[in-house]
Amino acid sequence: MGARVLTDATGIVPNTQFYLASQKFVETETKVLDLLLAELREVDSWAKSDNHAVAGQLSSLVGLSVPILEVALKRQSMARSCKAWVCAIRSSRK
């Protein structure tokens, strides 16, 4: 398949969320990546400030109860996982 592990996020983030992109995309679409990071930080901030509302919106979509989703949401951070992804991509360029 030609895939390779760039990093496993050990010591960077406490979760297993990853975003993948081709090297060409990362190198040529820096404005898109910056926008993506900004949007993820905004969503992350909103989700942290109102886990109950987020859980309420997701509940019917994923088939889990609001209380279970609230626990899961408290354990994750979209912005931190995205930051780790960008660090992994940038370190692979060296």
Biopython code that builds the backbone (N, CA, C, O; Angstrom):
import numpy as np
from Bio.PDB.StructureBuilder import StructureBuilder

atoms = [
    (1, "MET", "N", (0.821, -1.190, 0.000)),
    (1, "MET", "CA", (0.000, 0.000, 0.000)),
    (1, "MET", "C", (0.868, 1.258, 0.000)),
    (1, "MET", "O", (0.422, 2.302, -0.475)),
    (2, "GLY", "N", (2.077, 1.187, 0.513)),
    (2, "GLY", "CA", (2.952, 2.349, 0.512)),
    (2, "GLY", "C", (2.747, 3.309, 1.664)),
    (2, "GLY", "O", (3.330, 4.393, 1.668)),
    (3, "ALA", "N", (1.927, 2.939, 2.650)),
    (3, "ALA", "CA", (1.686, 3.823, 3.794)),
    (3, "ALA", "C", (2.828, 3.692, 4.790)),
    (3, "ALA", "O", (3.488, 2.656, 4.874)),
    (4, "ARG", "N", (3.044, 4.753, 5.533)),
    (4, "ARG", "CA", (4.061, 4.705, 6.589)),
    (4, "ARG", "C", (3.578, 5.509, 7.780)),
    (4, "ARG", "O", (2.816, 6.465, 7.632)),
    (5, "VAL", "N", (4.026, 5.116, 8.958)),
    (5, "VAL", "CA", (3.655, 5.808, 10.177)),
    (5, "VAL", "C", (4.584, 6.994, 10.356)),
    (5, "VAL", "O", (5.804, 6.835, 10.402)),
    (6, "LEU", "N", (4.004, 8.186, 10.458)),
    (6, "LEU", "CA", (4.807, 9.385, 10.683)),
    (6, "LEU", "C", (5.078, 9.561, 12.158)),
    (6, "LEU", "O", (6.192, 9.893, 12.563)),
    (7, "THR", "N", (4.055, 9.339, 12.956)),
    (7, "THR", "CA", (4.172, 9.437, 14.401)),
    (7, "THR", "C", (2.956, 8.769, 15.011)),
    (7, "THR", "O", (1.939, 8.600, 14.340)),
    (8, "ASP", "N", (3.048, 8.392, 16.261)),
    (8, "ASP", "CA", (1.896, 7.771, 16.909)),
    (8, "ASP", "C", (1.288, 8.672, 17.969)),
    (8, "ASP", "O", (0.388, 8.235, 18.686)),
    (9, "ALA", "N", (1.740, 9.901, 18.097)),
    (9, "ALA", "CA", (1.218, 10.912, 19.021)),
    (9, "ALA", "C", (1.519, 10.621, 20.487)),
    (9, "ALA", "O", (0.968, 11.274, 21.373)),
    (10, "THR", "N", (2.377, 9.660, 20.747)),
    (10, "THR", "CA", (2.759, 9.384, 22.129)),
    (10, "THR", "C", (3.368, 10.629, 22.760)),
    (10, "THR", "O", (4.324, 11.203, 22.239)),
    (11, "GLY", "N", (2.798, 11.035, 23.889)),
    (11, "GLY", "CA", (3.284, 12.206, 24.589)),
    (11, "GLY", "C", (2.781, 13.528, 24.023)),
    (11, "GLY", "O", (3.119, 14.593, 24.541)),
    (12, "ILE", "N", (1.978, 13.469, 22.965)),
    (12, "ILE", "CA", (1.458, 14.697, 22.363)),
    (12, "ILE", "C", (-0.012, 14.885, 22.699)),
    (12, "ILE", "O", (-0.407, 15.952, 23.169)),
    (13, "VAL", "N", (-0.824, 13.865, 22.465)),
    (13, "VAL", "CA", (-2.266, 13.935, 22.733)),
    (13, "VAL", "C", (-2.741, 12.644, 23.395)),
    (13, "VAL", "O", (-2.184, 11.573, 23.151)),
    (14, "PRO", "N", (-3.784, 12.750, 24.241)),
    (14, "PRO", "CA", (-4.295, 11.568, 24.930)),
    (14, "PRO", "C", (-5.422, 10.857, 24.174)),
    (14, "PRO", "O", (-6.211, 10.148, 24.798)),
    (15, "ASN", "N", (-5.520, 11.022, 22.878)),
    (15, "ASN", "CA", (-6.608, 10.387, 22.129)),
    (15, "ASN", "C", (-6.067, 9.790, 20.838)),
    (15, "ASN", "O", (-4.863, 9.831, 20.584)),
    (16, "THR", "N", (-6.946, 9.246, 20.038)),
    (16, "THR", "CA", (-6.524, 8.582, 18.801)),
    (16, "THR", "C", (-7.192, 9.189, 17.571)),
    (16, "THR", "O", (-7.467, 8.474, 16.607)),
    (17, "GLN", "N", (-7.452, 10.474, 17.585)),
    (17, "GLN", "CA", (-8.040, 11.136, 16.425)),
    (17, "GLN", "C", (-6.926, 11.639, 15.525)),
    (17, "GLN", "O", (-5.988, 12.290, 15.985)),
    (18, "PHE", "N", (-7.034, 11.332, 14.236)),
    (18, "PHE", "CA", (-6.010, 11.760, 13.301)),
    (18, "PHE", "C", (-6.671, 12.283, 12.036)),
    (18, "PHE", "O", (-7.783, 11.878, 11.699)),
    (19, "TYR", "N", (-6.004, 13.159, 11.354)),
    (19, "TYR", "CA", (-6.437, 13.681, 10.071)),
    (19, "TYR", "C", (-5.325, 13.384, 9.081)),
    (19, "TYR", "O", (-4.150, 13.588, 9.386)),
    (20, "LEU", "N", (-5.678, 12.914, 7.926)),
    (20, "LEU", "CA", (-4.678, 12.529, 6.941)),
    (20, "LEU", "C", (-4.762, 13.433, 5.723)),
    (20, "LEU", "O", (-5.838, 13.891, 5.338)),
    (21, "ALA", "N", (-3.605, 13.681, 5.128)),
    (21, "ALA", "CA", (-3.541, 14.468, 3.902)),
    (21, "ALA", "C", (-2.282, 14.066, 3.148)),
    (21, "ALA", "O", (-1.308, 13.597, 3.737)),
    (22, "SER", "N", (-2.319, 14.253, 1.859)),
    (22, "SER", "CA", (-1.128, 13.963, 1.069)),
    (22, "SER", "C", (-0.077, 15.036, 1.336)),
    (22, "SER", "O", (-0.401, 16.157, 1.727)),
    (23, "GLN", "N", (1.159, 14.680, 1.123)),
    (23, "GLN", "CA", (2.251, 15.635, 1.307)),
    (23, "GLN", "C", (2.060, 16.830, 0.382)),
    (23, "GLN", "O", (2.306, 17.968, 0.782)),
    (24, "LYS", "N", (1.624, 16.580, -0.856)),
    (24, "LYS", "CA", (1.410, 17.664, -1.818)),
    (24, "LYS", "C", (0.363, 18.651, -1.302)),
    (24, "LYS", "O", (0.548, 19.864, -1.395)),
    (25, "PHE", "N", (-0.745, 18.124, -0.754)),
    (25, "PHE", "CA", (-1.792, 18.993, -0.218)),
    (25, "PHE", "C", (-1.249, 19.844, 0.926)),
    (25, "PHE", "O", (-1.504, 21.047, 0.988)),
    (26, "VAL", "N", (-0.506, 19.223, 1.822)),
    (26, "VAL", "CA", (0.048, 19.952, 2.964)),
    (26, "VAL", "C", (0.980, 21.065, 2.507)),
    (26, "VAL", "O", (0.988, 22.155, 3.080)),
    (27, "GLU", "N", (1.753, 20.787, 1.486)),
    (27, "GLU", "CA", (2.715, 21.772, 0.998)),
    (27, "GLU", "C", (2.078, 22.883, 0.170)),
    (27, "GLU", "O", (2.580, 24.007, 0.159)),
    (28, "THR", "N", (0.980, 22.587, -0.522)),
    (28, "THR", "CA", (0.407, 23.577, -1.436)),
    (28, "THR", "C", (-0.839, 24.278, -0.897)),
    (28, "THR", "O", (-1.218, 25.329, -1.412)),
    (29, "GLU", "N", (-1.466, 23.732, 0.103)),
    (29, "GLU", "CA", (-2.728, 24.282, 0.606)),
    (29, "GLU", "C", (-2.618, 24.791, 2.041)),
    (29, "GLU", "O", (-3.453, 24.470, 2.887)),
    (30, "THR", "N", (-1.589, 25.580, 2.305)),
    (30, "THR", "CA", (-1.372, 26.057, 3.674)),
    (30, "THR", "C", (-2.516, 26.935, 4.167)),
    (30, "THR", "O", (-2.847, 26.906, 5.352)),
    (31, "LYS", "N", (-3.118, 27.708, 3.283)),
    (31, "LYS", "CA", (-4.253, 28.554, 3.705)),
    (31, "LYS", "C", (-5.450, 27.698, 4.110)),
    (31, "LYS", "O", (-6.144, 28.012, 5.077)),
    (32, "VAL", "N", (-5.689, 26.627, 3.376)),
    (32, "VAL", "CA", (-6.792, 25.716, 3.715)),
    (32, "VAL", "C", (-6.519, 25.061, 5.069)),
    (32, "VAL", "O", (-7.419, 24.948, 5.902)),
    (33, "LEU", "N", (-5.284, 24.634, 5.283)),
    (33, "LEU", "CA", (-4.934, 24.012, 6.565)),
    (33, "LEU", "C", (-5.070, 24.999, 7.721)),
    (33, "LEU", "O", (-5.552, 24.639, 8.795)),
    (34, "ASP", "N", (-4.654, 26.224, 7.504)),
    (34, "ASP", "CA", (-4.805, 27.243, 8.544)),
    (34, "ASP", "C", (-6.274, 27.484, 8.868)),
    (34, "ASP", "O", (-6.642, 27.627, 10.034)),
    (35, "LEU", "N", (-7.112, 27.528, 7.836)),
    (35, "LEU", "CA", (-8.553, 27.702, 8.031)),
    (35, "LEU", "C", (-9.136, 26.505, 8.773)),
    (35, "LEU", "O", (-9.945, 26.675, 9.685)),
    (36, "LEU", "N", (-8.737, 25.316, 8.396)),
    (36, "LEU", "CA", (-9.200, 24.102, 9.077)),
    (36, "LEU", "C", (-8.842, 24.140, 10.554)),
    (36, "LEU", "O", (-9.685, 23.855, 11.405)),
    (37, "LEU", "N", (-7.618, 24.485, 10.862)),
    (37, "LEU", "CA", (-7.191, 24.568, 12.262)),
    (37, "LEU", "C", (-7.988, 25.615, 13.030)),
    (37, "LEU", "O", (-8.385, 25.382, 14.171)),
    (38, "ALA", "N", (-8.220, 26.754, 12.415)),
    (38, "ALA", "CA", (-8.989, 27.807, 13.076)),
    (38, "ALA", "C", (-10.416, 27.345, 13.355)),
    (38, "ALA", "O", (-10.944, 27.579, 14.443)),
    (39, "GLU", "N", (-11.037, 26.695, 12.386)),
    (39, "GLU", "CA", (-12.402, 26.196, 12.567)),
    (39, "GLU", "C", (-12.454, 25.113, 13.633)),
    (39, "GLU", "O", (-13.381, 25.089, 14.443)),
    (40, "LEU", "N", (-11.482, 24.223, 13.646)),
    (40, "LEU", "CA", (-11.452, 23.175, 14.675)),
    (40, "LEU", "C", (-11.278, 23.768, 16.067)),
    (40, "LEU", "O", (-11.888, 23.296, 17.026)),
    (41, "ARG", "N", (-10.449, 24.799, 16.179)),
    (41, "ARG", "CA", (-10.284, 25.456, 17.480)),
    (41, "ARG", "C", (-11.596, 26.091, 17.930)),
    (41, "ARG", "O", (-11.940, 26.038, 19.111)),
    (42, "GLU", "N", (-12.332, 26.695, 16.989)),
    (42, "GLU", "CA", (-13.611, 27.321, 17.319)),
    (42, "GLU", "C", (-14.640, 26.276, 17.767)),
    (42, "GLU", "O", (-15.334, 26.466, 18.766)),
    (43, "VAL", "N", (-14.729, 25.189, 17.029)),
    (43, "VAL", "CA", (-15.656, 24.116, 17.401)),
    (43, "VAL", "C", (-15.249, 23.506, 18.738)),
    (43, "VAL", "O", (-16.105, 23.218, 19.574)),
    (44, "ASP", "N", (-13.966, 23.309, 18.941)),
    (44, "ASP", "CA", (-13.462, 22.755, 20.201)),
    (44, "ASP", "C", (-13.836, 23.660, 21.369)),
    (44, "ASP", "O", (-14.259, 23.175, 22.418)),
    (45, "SER", "N", (-13.687, 24.947, 21.196)),
    (45, "SER", "CA", (-14.020, 25.905, 22.251)),
    (45, "SER", "C", (-15.510, 25.856, 22.573)),
    (45, "SER", "O", (-15.898, 25.838, 23.741)),
    (46, "TRP", "N", (-16.346, 25.834, 21.531)),
    (46, "TRP", "CA", (-17.790, 25.749, 21.739)),
    (46, "TRP", "C", (-18.164, 24.446, 22.434)),
    (46, "TRP", "O", (-18.968, 24.446, 23.366)),
    (47, "ALA", "N", (-17.581, 23.331, 21.981)),
    (47, "ALA", "CA", (-17.913, 22.030, 22.564)),
    (47, "ALA", "C", (-17.523, 21.968, 24.037)),
    (47, "ALA", "O", (-18.255, 21.408, 24.854)),
    (48, "LYS", "N", (-16.376, 22.540, 24.374)),
    (48, "LYS", "CA", (-15.949, 22.559, 25.780)),
    (48, "LYS", "C", (-16.875, 23.409, 26.636)),
    (48, "LYS", "O", (-17.105, 23.100, 27.805)),
    (49, "SER", "N", (-17.402, 24.470, 26.060)),
    (49, "SER", "CA", (-18.241, 25.383, 26.834)),
    (49, "SER", "C", (-19.678, 24.879, 26.978)),
    (49, "SER", "O", (-20.409, 25.352, 27.848)),
    (50, "ASP", "N", (-20.094, 23.924, 26.134)),
    (50, "ASP", "CA", (-21.474, 23.435, 26.202)),
    (50, "ASP", "C", (-21.560, 21.978, 25.749)),
    (50, "ASP", "O", (-22.181, 21.670, 24.732)),
    (51, "ASN", "N", (-20.926, 21.081, 26.523)),
    (51, "ASN", "CA", (-20.945, 19.656, 26.191)),
    (51, "ASN", "C", (-22.365, 19.117, 26.076)),
    (51, "ASN", "O", (-22.639, 18.254, 25.242)),
    (52, "HIS", "N", (-23.257, 19.619, 26.902)),
    (52, "HIS", "CA", (-24.631, 19.120, 26.890)),
    (52, "HIS", "C", (-25.303, 19.407, 25.542)),
    (52, "HIS", "O", (-25.986, 18.540, 24.996)),
    (53, "ALA", "N", (-25.116, 20.607, 25.008)),
    (53, "ALA", "CA", (-25.703, 20.958, 23.710)),
    (53, "ALA", "C", (-25.112, 20.106, 22.591)),
    (53, "ALA", "O", (-25.838, 19.649, 21.707)),
    (54, "VAL", "N", (-23.816, 19.893, 22.625)),
    (54, "VAL", "CA", (-23.158, 19.079, 21.609)),
    (54, "VAL", "C", (-23.676, 17.644, 21.692)),
    (54, "VAL", "O", (-24.007, 17.036, 20.674)),
    (55, "ALA", "N", (-23.743, 17.112, 22.904)),
    (55, "ALA", "CA", (-24.243, 15.748, 23.090)),
    (55, "ALA", "C", (-25.686, 15.630, 22.614)),
    (55, "ALA", "O", (-26.065, 14.620, 22.021)),
    (56, "GLY", "N", (-26.480, 16.643, 22.869)),
    (56, "GLY", "CA", (-27.860, 16.637, 22.416)),
    (56, "GLY", "C", (-27.973, 16.591, 20.903)),
    (56, "GLY", "O", (-28.846, 15.912, 20.363)),
    (57, "GLN", "N", (-27.095, 17.309, 20.216)),
    (57, "GLN", "CA", (-27.122, 17.313, 18.755)),
    (57, "GLN", "C", (-26.627, 15.989, 18.177)),
    (57, "GLN", "O", (-27.138, 15.527, 17.157)),
    (58, "LEU", "N", (-25.642, 15.385, 18.822)),
    (58, "LEU", "CA", (-25.054, 14.152, 18.300)),
    (58, "LEU", "C", (-25.851, 12.899, 18.645)),
    (58, "LEU", "O", (-25.785, 11.904, 17.923)),
    (59, "SER", "N", (-26.592, 12.942, 19.728)),
    (59, "SER", "CA", (-27.257, 11.758, 20.253)),
    (59, "SER", "C", (-28.061, 10.990, 19.202)),
    (59, "SER", "O", (-27.857, 9.789, 19.030)),
    (60, "SER", "N", (-28.945, 11.648, 18.519)),
    (60, "SER", "CA", (-29.771, 10.951, 17.534)),
    (60, "SER", "C", (-28.971, 10.526, 16.307)),
    (60, "SER", "O", (-29.341, 9.567, 15.630)),
    (61, "LEU", "N", (-27.892, 11.222, 16.018)),
    (61, "LEU", "CA", (-27.071, 10.882, 14.850)),
    (61, "LEU", "C", (-26.250, 9.618, 15.059)),
    (61, "LEU", "O", (-26.058, 8.834, 14.130)),
    (62, "VAL", "N", (-25.762, 9.422, 16.295)),
    (62, "VAL", "CA", (-24.874, 8.290, 16.551)),
    (62, "VAL", "C", (-25.529, 7.188, 17.369)),
    (62, "VAL", "O", (-24.949, 6.116, 17.541)),
    (63, "GLY", "N", (-26.725, 7.439, 17.872)),
    (63, "GLY", "CA", (-27.452, 6.409, 18.603)),
    (63, "GLY", "C", (-26.979, 6.161, 20.017)),
    (63, "GLY", "O", (-27.179, 5.072, 20.555)),
    (64, "LEU", "N", (-26.355, 7.152, 20.629)),
    (64, "LEU", "CA", (-25.920, 7.045, 22.021)),
    (64, "LEU", "C", (-26.668, 8.069, 22.857)),
    (64, "LEU", "O", (-27.104, 9.104, 22.351)),
    (65, "SER", "N", (-26.811, 7.771, 24.138)),
    (65, "SER", "CA", (-27.536, 8.693, 25.012)),
    (65, "SER", "C", (-26.708, 9.949, 25.280)),
    (65, "SER", "O", (-25.483, 9.947, 25.157)),
    (66, "VAL", "N", (-27.399, 11.002, 25.643)),
    (66, "VAL", "CA", (-26.738, 12.277, 25.945)),
    (66, "VAL", "C", (-25.714, 12.117, 27.067)),
    (66, "VAL", "O", (-24.594, 12.604, 26.910)),
    (67, "PRO", "N", (-26.028, 11.462, 28.197)),
    (67, "PRO", "CA", (-25.028, 11.331, 29.261)),
    (67, "PRO", "C", (-23.749, 10.608, 28.817)),
    (67, "PRO", "O", (-22.651, 10.992, 29.219)),
    (68, "ILE", "N", (-23.888, 9.576, 27.999)),
    (68, "ILE", "CA", (-22.697, 8.857, 27.515)),
    (68, "ILE", "C", (-21.870, 9.766, 26.613)),
    (68, "ILE", "O", (-20.645, 9.799, 26.722)),
    (69, "LEU", "N", (-22.516, 10.484, 25.745)),
    (69, "LEU", "CA", (-21.795, 11.402, 24.862)),
    (69, "LEU", "C", (-21.122, 12.532, 25.635)),
    (69, "LEU", "O", (-20.034, 12.972, 25.262)),
    (70, "GLU", "N", (-21.750, 13.000, 26.695)),
    (70, "GLU", "CA", (-21.124, 14.056, 27.505)),
    (70, "GLU", "C", (-19.808, 13.570, 28.090)),
    (70, "GLU", "O", (-18.835, 14.323, 28.124)),
    (71, "VAL", "N", (-19.761, 12.334, 28.548)),
    (71, "VAL", "CA", (-18.508, 11.772, 29.079)),
    (71, "VAL", "C", (-17.459, 11.712, 27.976)),
    (71, "VAL", "O", (-16.313, 12.111, 28.179)),
    (72, "ALA", "N", (-17.857, 11.213, 26.808)),
    (72, "ALA", "CA", (-16.917, 11.111, 25.689)),
    (72, "ALA", "C", (-16.397, 12.483, 25.268)),
    (72, "ALA", "O", (-15.207, 12.640, 24.995)),
    (73, "LEU", "N", (-17.276, 13.465, 25.215)),
    (73, "LEU", "CA", (-16.867, 14.815, 24.803)),
    (73, "LEU", "C", (-15.895, 15.446, 25.784)),
    (73, "LEU", "O", (-15.013, 16.206, 25.382)),
    (74, "LYS", "N", (-16.046, 15.143, 27.049)),
    (74, "LYS", "CA", (-15.128, 15.688, 28.056)),
    (74, "LYS", "C", (-13.728, 15.120, 27.903)),
    (74, "LYS", "O", (-12.763, 15.709, 28.388)),
    (75, "ARG", "N", (-13.610, 13.987, 27.237)),
    (75, "ARG", "CA", (-12.321, 13.301, 27.100)),
    (75, "ARG", "C", (-11.571, 13.671, 25.829)),
    (75, "ARG", "O", (-10.427, 13.249, 25.660)),
    (76, "GLN", "N", (-12.158, 14.423, 24.953)),
    (76, "GLN", "CA", (-11.492, 14.701, 23.685)),
    (76, "GLN", "C", (-11.327, 16.182, 23.423)),
    (76, "GLN", "O", (-11.966, 17.027, 24.049)),
    (77, "SER", "N", (-10.452, 16.468, 22.481)),
    (77, "SER", "CA", (-10.223, 17.840, 22.061)),
    (77, "SER", "C", (-9.846, 17.838, 20.595)),
    (77, "SER", "O", (-8.782, 17.337, 20.231)),
    (78, "MET", "N", (-10.697, 18.389, 19.749)),
    (78, "MET", "CA", (-10.426, 18.432, 18.319)),
    (78, "MET", "C", (-9.203, 19.285, 17.997)),
    (78, "MET", "O", (-8.379, 18.907, 17.164)),
    (79, "ALA", "N", (-9.087, 20.411, 18.645)),
    (79, "ALA", "CA", (-7.972, 21.312, 18.329)),
    (79, "ALA", "C", (-6.637, 20.692, 18.709)),
    (79, "ALA", "O", (-5.670, 20.794, 17.954)),
    (80, "ARG", "N", (-6.572, 20.047, 19.876)),
    (80, "ARG", "CA", (-5.310, 19.430, 20.279)),
    (80, "ARG", "C", (-4.925, 18.305, 19.340)),
    (80, "ARG", "O", (-3.750, 18.178, 18.994)),
    (81, "SER", "N", (-5.869, 17.487, 18.917)),
    (81, "SER", "CA", (-5.526, 16.395, 18.016)),
    (81, "SER", "C", (-5.116, 16.932, 16.653)),
    (81, "SER", "O", (-4.244, 16.356, 16.002)),
    (82, "CYS", "N", (-5.719, 18.005, 16.218)),
    (82, "CYS", "CA", (-5.338, 18.599, 14.948)),
    (82, "CYS", "C", (-3.939, 19.206, 15.045)),
    (82, "CYS", "O", (-3.155, 19.107, 14.101)),
    (83, "LYS", "N", (-3.625, 19.825, 16.164)),
    (83, "LYS", "CA", (-2.288, 20.385, 16.367)),
    (83, "LYS", "C", (-1.246, 19.274, 16.293)),
    (83, "LYS", "O", (-0.178, 19.460, 15.709)),
    (84, "ALA", "N", (-1.553, 18.118, 16.885)),
    (84, "ALA", "CA", (-0.623, 16.996, 16.837)),
    (84, "ALA", "C", (-0.426, 16.523, 15.407)),
    (84, "ALA", "O", (0.681, 16.159, 15.012)),
    (85, "TRP", "N", (-1.505, 16.530, 14.632)),
    (85, "TRP", "CA", (-1.435, 16.106, 13.238)),
    (85, "TRP", "C", (-0.520, 17.032, 12.448)),
    (85, "TRP", "O", (0.319, 16.571, 11.674)),
    (86, "VAL", "N", (-0.680, 18.311, 12.639)),
    (86, "VAL", "CA", (0.158, 19.275, 11.934)),
    (86, "VAL", "C", (1.614, 19.121, 12.356)),
    (86, "VAL", "O", (2.513, 19.217, 11.521)),
    (87, "CYS", "N", (1.853, 18.886, 13.631)),
    (87, "CYS", "CA", (3.226, 18.652, 14.108)),
    (87, "CYS", "C", (3.812, 17.425, 13.439)),
    (87, "CYS", "O", (4.976, 17.431, 13.037)),
    (88, "ALA", "N", (3.015, 16.371, 13.315)),
    (88, "ALA", "CA", (3.504, 15.143, 12.682)),
    (88, "ALA", "C", (3.847, 15.378, 11.214)),
    (88, "ALA", "O", (4.868, 14.895, 10.724)),
    (89, "ILE", "N", (2.997, 16.114, 10.522)),
    (89, "ILE", "CA", (3.249, 16.401, 9.116)),
    (89, "ILE", "C", (4.507, 17.245, 8.965)),
    (89, "ILE", "O", (5.357, 16.966, 8.119)),
    (90, "ARG", "N", (4.616, 18.273, 9.789)),
    (90, "ARG", "CA", (5.789, 19.146, 9.673)),
    (90, "ARG", "C", (7.070, 18.412, 10.020)),
    (90, "ARG", "O", (8.104, 18.646, 9.395)),
    (91, "SER", "N", (7.019, 17.517, 11.018)),
    (91, "SER", "CA", (8.230, 16.790, 11.389)),
    (91, "SER", "C", (8.641, 15.811, 10.301)),
    (91, "SER", "O", (9.820, 15.476, 10.187)),
    (92, "SER", "N", (7.680, 15.345, 9.492)),
    (92, "SER", "CA", (8.013, 14.420, 8.419)),
    (92, "SER", "C", (8.746, 15.109, 7.283)),
    (92, "SER", "O", (9.381, 14.442, 6.465)),
    (93, "ARG", "N", (8.672, 16.430, 7.216)),
    (93, "ARG", "CA", (9.354, 17.185, 6.156)),
    (93, "ARG", "C", (10.834, 17.345, 6.428)),
    (93, "ARG", "O", (11.608, 17.625, 5.512)),
    (94, "LYS", "N", (11.235, 17.171, 7.670)),
    (94, "LYS", "CA", (12.640, 17.413, 8.046)),
    (94, "LYS", "C", (13.556, 16.327, 7.533)),
    (94, "LYS", "O", (14.764, 16.379, 7.762)),
]
sb = StructureBuilder()
sb.init_structure("model")
sb.init_model(0)
sb.init_chain("A")
sb.init_seg("    ")
for serial, (resi, resn, name, xyz) in enumerate(atoms, 1):
    if name == "N":
        sb.init_residue(resn, " ", resi, " ")
    sb.init_atom(name, np.array(xyz, "f"), 0.0, 1.0, " ", f" {name:<3s}", serial, name[0])
structure = sb.get_structure()
